[in-house]
Amino acid sequence: MVYPIVVYGDPILRKKATEVEKGSDIKPFINDMYETMYAANGIGLAAPQIGKGMRLFVVDGTSLTDEEEDMTGFKKAFINPVIVKSEGEPWPFEEGCLSIPNIREKVLRPESVVIRYYDEDWNQKEEAYDGVKARIIQHEYDHIEGKLFIDYLSPLKKKMLKGKLNDISKGEVDTEYRILAPQRK
C-alpha cells in the first residue's frame, strides 16, 4: 500500500515518535513503507512522514551508484533505533526530503554514527556507519525525533525559504507522489 507523504507544516513531523511495541508484527507495515518510499523515488522514509508517530524508518541507498562509497546491501528497517554515538568532523552535503519537496540545501552532519536498533525480525543490532550511509541514517533518525533538515540551516536561509515552505504546507507544490498537506483547502 502506498501512503501519501505528510508534508511540512503537519504537527506529526515535529513530535517525538513513540516506540513500536516489541514483538509486534510490523513486517507488513515495513513493506508498505518501502513501497511508499519507492513510489516517491526516496532513499529513506520515517513513519512520521506517512502520519504514523512510531520510532521506525527504512532506508535503501542501493540506487545511489554515483557515490564514492559502496551502497550494496544498504537496505534495512530500523525499529526503535537509538544513536549511541556520532562523531567526526561535520561535513556539508546537499539534502532533500520527501516531506519538504523541491527544496535541497547543504547540511552539516558528523561523519559517523553508531546506532542500536531492532531489525524487522526483532533481532537487536548495533552497527557503525560513516559517510553517506551515516547521513541518511541521521536524516531519518531526526524525523523520529521531530526534527527536519531545515532546522540545521542559518536563520537567513530559513527566512529565504519561508515562502516556499508556506506553499508546501498549503499543498501548492508539484510532486510526482501523493502528499497530505496540513493547510490544503
N, C-alpha and C positions, 0 to 999 in steps of 0.2 A: 504494500500500500504506500502510495506516495502522498506525504503530508504537504500542506502549504508551509512555506518558510515564514516564520514570525519576523517582522522587520522592526528596525529602530523605532523607539517610542513605546513599544509594548512593555509594561511593567515586569513581565516574567524575565526579560533579558537583564534586569537589574537586581533580581532576587538570588540569594544564595540557595542553590538546589539542595534537596534533601536526599539522604541515602536510599538506595534501592534495597528492599528487603532481601537479606542474604538467602540464597537458595531459590528465589522466585524464578519462574520460567520466563526469562527475559529474551530468549533467543528470537521468537517471532517479532518482537518489537525492534531488536537489533537489526534483523533483516529488513524491516521497514525503514529503519534509519539509513542503512546502506542504499536502499532503493531510492529514497528521497534525495540523499546526497548525490548519487549518480545522475538523477534526473535534473539536478541543478548544476551539474558539472563542478561539484565541490571536491575537496580533498580532506575535509573534516566536517563533522556536524555534531553538535551537542544537543542533548534532549531539550533544553530550554528553547532552542531555535525552532522547534516544532511544537512549542506550547506545553511541554512536559517538564515540570520542575524537579527532575531527578538527576542525580550525580552519575551521568553516563554520557560518554561521547565515543564516536567512531572516527577512524582515520583510514585513508587509503592514499598513500603517496606514490603508489606504483606507476601512476601515469606521468609522474614528473621525470621525464627522460633527459631533459637538458640540464639538470642539476649536476653538480660536480660529485655528489655522493651517490652511492648505490642505494636505491629505494626498494630493491627487490624484497618482497615479503613484508613490506611496511603497510600491512592492512590488519587492523585489530580493533577490538572494542575494549574500552576502559570503563569498568564498573567500579563505583565508589573510589575513584583514584585520590591519592594524596601525593603531592610533590614533596618528597622528602628533602631534596636539596637542589638548588640551582646555583650554578657558579660559572665563572669565566667572564671574560671581557664582553660587555654588552655590544652587540653588533647590529648595524642597521640592515633592514630588509623590507622590501615593499610588501605589505599585507593587504588583503581584501577580506571581505566577509559576506557570506550569503545573506545575513541579516542587515547588511549595510551595502546594498547593491550599487555598483558603479562608482564606488569610492575606493581608492587604493592610496595608501600612504606609507612612508618609511617609519618603522617602529624599531626601537632598540630593545633587545631582549638578551639575557645571558646565553652563552653558547652551549651550555649543557644542563641536563636535568637528570635527577634520579626520581623515578615515580613508582609508587606501590599501588597496585590495583588488583581487581579480580577480572579474569577473562570470562568469556560467555559460558564456560563450564564451571564457574565459581572456583577456579584454581587461583590462589593468591600468588602474585608475581611482584618482583621488584627488579626494575631494569633501568639501565642508564642509556641516555640518548644525547647526541650532540648535533650541531648544525641545523639543517632544515627540519629534520625529524623532531628535534627538541623544540624548535619554533612552532611547528604545527601542534605539538602536544601542549605547549604553553598557551597558545591562542585558544584552543578548545577548552583547556582547563579553566581559563579566565571566564568562559561562558558559564560554567557551573558555579563560579564564584560571584557571578553578577557583574563581571567586567567586560568591556568591549575594547577593541584595539584602539579606538579613537581616544580612550582615556589616557593613552600614553603621549598624545600629541600636545604641542605647546598651546597655550591659551589663544594666541594669534591664529594658529592653524585651525583650531576648533571654531573660532569666530568666523573664519573664512568659509567653513563648511556648513555653517548654521542653516543657510537657505536650502542647501541640498538635503540636509538631514530632516528639515521640516517637510520637504516634499516627499521624502521616503516615508515618513510617519503617516502622511496622508494617502499613501499608495500612488503618488504621482511620480512613478519611476518605471522605466521599461526593463523588464526582466524576461528571461526565457523560461522561467519557472513560476509556479503559483506562489503568491505571497498573501500574508494576512497582515494588513496594515491597521494599527490601532485607531487611527483617525479617519479611516476611509468613510466617505459619506455615501 
